[in-house]
Amino acid sequence: MTIPTVLTLLRIALIPFFVAAFYMPVAWANVATAAIFVVAGVTDWFDGYLARRLNQISPFGAFLDPVADKLMVAVALVLLVQSHPTAWLAVPAAVIIGREIAVSALREWMAELGERAYVAVSSLGKYKTMAQMIAIVLLLYRDPIAGLPVQTMGFVLLYIAACLTLWSMVVYLRAAWPILRSRGES
């Protein structure tokens, strides 16, 4: 058990605390929820950094890291949609969660074909993740800071993340298309 893997497992273990904090009937629940999400985001960055720095990259860690990320993001989006049940939030949340499922399935299938490199993580995906994580933190926090409309900024960033999500999915599908097409013809 490596330090990066422990950090990834910690991220998964934070999910029940995240959900509990979200539903706490106290005025500071939004601060606690946003803080837990930020801690999860920091451990995501830190476990990758440590894995490379300490040369502790493992197949299990490589599998578990994106699973932990997707679990935390999906849970956060579901909670946010449940607390604000409007199409304005449900649509980008569905786009983001749906893309994660589709791209994960695409990566798994391409790996089975021995062509995983065609759908490796791109810089566009990293920008999408950054916009998505900041949007979720802002939506979880929701209270204005120094007069800034935090929740509105979160919505705008969530829509930017949803657009980047669709764009990155198209990029991955276009990269994989020649392989998918050639395998479909055989």
Protein Blocks (a to p, Z undefined) as FASTA:
>chain_A
ZZklmmmmmmmmmmmmmmmmmmpccfklmmmmmmmmmmmmmmmmmmmmmmmmnopacfkl
mmmmmmmmmmmmmmmmmmmmmmmccfklmmmmmmmmmmmmmmmmmmmmmmmnopmmmmgc
cfklmmmmmmmmmmmmmmmnopagehiafklmmmmmmmmmmmmmmmmmmmmmmmmmmmmm
mmmmZZ
